[in-house]
């Protein structure tokens, strides 16, 4: 992977991570369309997501600090000695801390169980086409039928777990982390803004944890044949951070006003384009033919 290709992929990551259109699918598709013609790999995808999640940490720093302080107060028993108080019954910010922690469990467990599939078969472009199109329809339906009345103050244990499983669907490229959680939120009656904000907060532990784990386990593989070097990965991550921060600002301003219909149309259109590129041979279903970039080595 060259420096300019890394810059393009960082730009793509920053533009798509927070929109319900799947950043992992875009990195998979754009990566193969570049001159190197290889799948950038699950490790590259996970690490560049550290950049966009760093943008979340910066943008929501006050919310995150407030939640962490409230959660720690509750755990120490400063809001009351009984277990209900320690679980945040007296402070919604403390409860939010618990809900984020519990909601992160499904993606961690499923990510570890299906790690080999995530790095290999799940990156098949025909599967990505299916998830892009099918979840576009689910998102559009949820946006139409959702009550859009609940706020995050009404979040409870059951909904936190459901949000968590919805986020875990994003382990399959094409589903979209934000798309999965936002769709679940709309179906459970949350407003567009509430679902989007919780999507950002819920992603922090999972994405940062996945990126750091991939960085530790893959650091010795960077620069090997079929894998991006550490330098170009860092460049892509920095670009993803800057662009992602700007996208957060814009997305949260428009999300409470406009429907998700444009994203539904875009996902279906992208799926059609990818099918055409697969049919004419421009794209390969599993990327690099030697299997290095498409297999577990990525």
Wavefront OBJ file of the C-alpha trace (Angstrom):
o trace
v 0.000 0.000 0.000
v 1.396 3.375 -1.010
v 1.145 6.582 1.003
v -1.507 8.108 -1.242
v -3.574 4.923 -1.091
v -3.374 5.048 2.692
v -4.519 8.683 2.593
v -7.506 7.720 0.431
v -8.461 4.889 2.771
v -8.102 7.150 5.811
v -10.412 9.656 4.132
v -12.918 6.899 3.364
v -12.780 5.651 6.961
v -13.359 9.125 8.370
v -16.244 9.849 6.002
v -18.081 6.555 6.493
v -17.486 5.396 10.088
v -20.294 7.406 11.673
v -22.776 7.223 8.822
v -25.027 4.138 8.552
v -23.294 2.940 5.368
v -20.509 0.660 6.752
v -16.929 1.905 6.850
v -15.551 -1.655 6.751
v -17.423 -2.353 3.506
v -16.101 0.846 1.949
v -12.525 0.086 2.972
v -12.891 -3.419 1.555
v -14.255 -2.133 -1.781
v -12.091 0.961 -2.214
v -8.973 -0.912 -1.119
v -9.332 -3.370 -3.972
v -10.127 -0.638 -6.505
v -6.856 1.131 -5.746
v -3.785 0.341 -7.837
v -2.456 -2.191 -5.320
v -5.675 -4.146 -5.815
v -5.702 -5.818 -2.399
v -8.097 -5.997 0.505
v -6.524 -3.750 3.206
v -7.509 -6.374 5.759
v -9.415 -6.554 9.027
v -6.389 -5.420 11.055
v -5.935 -2.249 8.988
v -9.675 -1.580 9.244
v -9.721 -2.032 13.030
v -6.664 0.135 13.613
v -7.844 3.021 11.427
v -11.055 2.939 13.445
v -8.940 4.017 16.424
v -8.612 7.337 14.612
v -12.326 7.854 14.261
v -13.013 6.710 17.813
v -10.406 9.192 19.038
v -12.548 11.816 17.342
v -15.505 10.543 19.402
v -13.441 10.837 22.585
v -12.579 14.425 21.735
v -16.091 15.463 20.711
v -17.865 13.778 23.643
v -15.081 14.389 26.178
v -17.337 16.239 28.638
v -20.079 13.604 28.419
v -17.541 10.800 28.815
v -15.856 12.465 31.799
v -19.219 13.058 33.488
v -20.314 9.445 32.923
v -17.018 8.020 34.211
v -17.064 10.184 37.360
v -20.705 9.349 38.091
v -20.137 5.632 37.494
v -17.126 5.561 39.823
v -19.053 7.416 42.534
v -21.871 4.900 42.307
v -19.529 1.888 42.356
v -17.775 3.217 45.470
v -21.146 3.573 47.197
v -21.076 7.366 47.467
v -24.624 7.551 46.049
v -25.839 4.904 48.521
v -24.528 1.613 49.930
v -27.150 -0.723 48.465
v -26.687 -2.525 45.129
v -29.356 -0.445 43.359
v -27.497 2.768 44.112
v -24.229 1.188 43.027
v -25.935 0.269 39.740
v -26.844 3.907 39.204
v -30.424 4.154 40.439
v -29.698 7.633 41.801
v -27.779 8.995 38.820
v -28.597 8.556 35.100
v -24.960 9.150 34.160
v -23.864 6.269 36.382
v -26.516 4.054 34.774
v -25.239 5.076 31.344
v -21.784 3.860 32.348
v -23.200 0.459 33.218
v -25.312 0.297 30.041
v -22.279 1.056 27.853
v -20.256 -1.626 29.626
v -22.997 -4.253 29.371
v -23.831 -3.289 25.785
v -20.207 -3.852 24.801
v -20.187 -7.491 25.908
v -21.902 -9.030 22.822
v -19.476 -7.591 20.266
v -16.457 -8.572 22.376
v -17.618 -12.165 22.855
v -18.803 -12.661 19.270
v -15.729 -10.907 17.903
v -13.455 -13.387 19.670
v -15.581 -16.394 18.710
v -15.735 -15.486 15.014
v -12.346 -13.794 14.621
v -11.190 -16.061 11.782
v -14.439 -15.588 9.866
v -14.295 -11.827 10.334
v -10.808 -11.746 8.808
v -11.694 -14.149 6.003
v -15.102 -15.332 4.728
v -17.050 -12.346 6.108
v -15.052 -10.092 3.752
v -16.511 -11.796 0.685
v -17.941 -9.043 -1.509
v -21.067 -11.038 -2.338
v -21.848 -11.212 1.379
v -21.136 -7.477 1.668
v -23.541 -6.790 -1.199
v -26.217 -8.799 0.601
v -25.724 -6.976 3.900
v -25.576 -3.546 2.261
v -28.890 -4.059 0.504
v -30.788 -6.013 3.164
v -29.860 -3.752 6.067
v -30.665 -0.713 3.936
v -34.237 -1.969 3.763
v -34.299 -2.673 7.503
v -32.982 0.827 8.273
v -35.556 2.438 5.991
v -38.368 0.434 7.568
v -37.221 1.261 11.100
v -37.028 4.962 10.263
v -40.609 4.890 8.998
v -42.248 2.868 11.776
v -40.168 3.911 14.798
v -42.055 5.949 17.393
v -39.066 8.301 17.897
v -40.189 9.334 21.399
v -37.718 7.808 23.846
v -34.686 9.702 25.108
v -31.472 8.220 26.484
v -32.755 8.909 29.999
v -35.252 6.067 29.379
v -32.569 3.523 28.457
v -32.804 0.349 30.560
v -30.978 -2.954 30.907
v -32.995 -4.811 28.272
v -32.562 -2.081 25.685
v -28.844 -1.742 26.477
v -28.331 -5.446 25.741
v -30.392 -5.229 22.538
v -28.325 -2.247 21.419
v -25.235 -4.348 22.127
v -26.348 -7.242 19.931
v -27.296 -4.802 17.179
v -23.802 -3.334 17.320
v -22.309 -6.838 17.129
v -23.900 -7.307 13.707
v -21.301 -4.844 12.423
v -18.707 -7.616 12.698
v -19.981 -8.472 9.215
v -18.781 -5.792 6.767
v -21.714 -4.058 5.126
v -23.977 -3.996 8.169
v -22.543 -0.772 9.701
v -21.930 -0.272 13.399
v -23.881 2.966 13.554
v -26.499 1.574 11.179
v -27.112 -1.453 13.373
v -27.410 0.473 16.626
v -29.431 3.303 15.100
v -31.830 0.821 13.493
v -32.289 -0.986 16.809
v -32.837 2.335 18.574
v -35.489 3.428 16.105
v -37.302 0.089 16.406
v -37.273 0.452 20.209
v -38.834 3.906 19.928
v -35.801 6.168 20.479
v -35.420 9.457 18.678
v -32.955 9.671 15.794
v -30.656 11.901 17.829
v -30.778 9.657 20.929
v -30.038 6.544 18.869
v -27.150 8.267 17.080
v -25.570 9.649 20.268
v -25.768 6.292 22.019
v -24.279 4.657 18.934
v -21.211 6.892 19.300
v -20.824 6.210 23.021
v -21.433 2.464 22.769
v -18.796 2.066 20.064
v -15.954 3.503 22.175
v -14.994 0.421 24.261
v -15.498 -2.063 21.423
v -13.700 -0.154 18.683
v -10.793 1.033 20.803
v -10.402 -2.430 22.307
v -10.503 -4.113 18.897
v -8.064 -1.632 17.379
v -5.567 -1.918 20.221
v -5.815 -5.710 20.214
v -5.209 -5.805 16.462
v -2.301 -3.383 16.849
v -0.635 -5.567 19.487
v -1.178 -8.864 17.653
v -0.371 -7.558 14.155
v 2.491 -5.160 14.816
v 5.038 -7.766 13.720
v 3.173 -8.431 10.466
v 3.110 -4.855 9.187
v 5.082 -4.539 5.981
v 4.989 -8.269 5.236
v 3.877 -9.234 1.695
v 0.189 -8.511 1.285
v -0.085 -6.305 4.395
v 0.104 -2.504 4.816
v 3.155 -1.079 6.580
v 2.861 0.489 10.020
v 3.674 3.935 8.593
v 0.859 4.019 6.052
v -1.542 2.616 8.646
v -0.676 5.469 11.025
v -1.182 8.013 8.220
v -4.615 6.593 7.422
v -5.514 6.628 11.126
v -4.582 10.310 11.555
v -6.577 11.329 8.471
v -9.536 9.270 9.703
v -9.392 11.152 13.015
v -9.534 14.631 11.444
v -12.233 13.796 8.893
v -14.241 11.758 11.412
v -14.384 14.670 13.848
v -15.845 16.932 11.162
v -18.370 14.261 10.167
v -19.588 13.936 13.788
v -20.328 17.667 13.910
v -22.306 17.621 10.674
v -24.101 14.324 11.306
v -25.446 15.276 14.728
v -26.704 18.594 13.374
v -28.755 17.015 10.598
v -29.799 13.717 12.191
v -32.728 15.165 14.150
v -34.103 16.976 11.103
v -33.795 14.623 8.156
v -34.734 10.996 7.633
v -32.292 8.206 6.866
v -33.788 7.674 3.403
v -30.742 9.066 1.528
v -28.539 6.504 3.274
v -30.967 3.735 2.370
v -30.828 4.725 -1.304
v -27.040 5.047 -1.197
v -26.546 1.584 0.320
v -28.717 -0.066 -2.320
v -27.018 1.870 -5.132
v -23.582 0.862 -3.812
v -24.659 -2.779 -3.652
v -25.761 -2.633 -7.304
v -22.474 -1.025 -8.368
v -20.435 -3.665 -6.528
v -22.412 -6.479 -8.183
v -21.721 -4.977 -11.599
v -18.009 -4.651 -10.815
v -17.947 -8.278 -9.665
v -19.710 -9.478 -12.801
v -17.298 -7.702 -15.170
v -14.287 -8.859 -13.166
v -13.093 -5.500 -11.845
v -13.509 -6.796 -8.287
v -12.783 -10.260 -6.921
v -15.116 -11.687 -4.259
v -12.260 -12.495 -1.869
v -9.785 -9.825 -2.943
v -6.176 -10.816 -3.455
v -5.949 -14.105 -5.335
v -2.959 -15.293 -3.369
v -5.125 -15.392 -0.265
v -2.721 -13.367 1.848
v -4.794 -10.232 2.074
v -8.076 -12.090 2.117
v -7.151 -14.670 4.697
v -6.294 -14.743 8.354
v -2.915 -13.132 7.739
v -4.607 -9.785 7.337
l 1 2 3 4 5 6 7 8 9 10 11 12 13 14 15 16 17 18 19 20 21 22 23 24 25 26 27 28 29 30 31 32 33 34 35 36 37 38 39 40 41 42 43 44 45 46 47 48 49 50 51 52 53 54 55 56 57 58 59 60 61 62 63 64 65 66 67 68 69 70 71 72 73 74 75 76 77 78 79 80 81 82 83 84 85 86 87 88 89 90 91 92 93 94 95 96 97 98 99 100 101 102 103 104 105 106 107 108 109 110 111 112 113 114 115 116 117 118 119 120 121 122 123 124 125 126 127 128 129 130 131 132 133 134 135 136 137 138 139 140 141 142 143 144 145 146 147 148 149 150 151 152 153 154 155 156 157 158 159 160 161 162 163 164 165 166 167 168 169 170 171 172 173 174 175 176 177 178 179 180 181 182 183 184 185 186 187 188 189 190 191 192 193 194 195 196 197 198 199 200 201 202 203 204 205 206 207 208 209 210 211 212 213 214 215 216 217 218 219 220 221 222 223 224 225 226 227 228 229 230 231 232 233 234 235 236 237 238 239 240 241 242 243 244 245 246 247 248 249 250 251 252 253 254 255 256 257 258 259 260 261 262 263 264 265 266 267 268 269 270 271 272 273 274 275 276 277 278 279 280 281 282 283 284 285 286 287 288 289 290 291 292 293 294 295 296 297 298
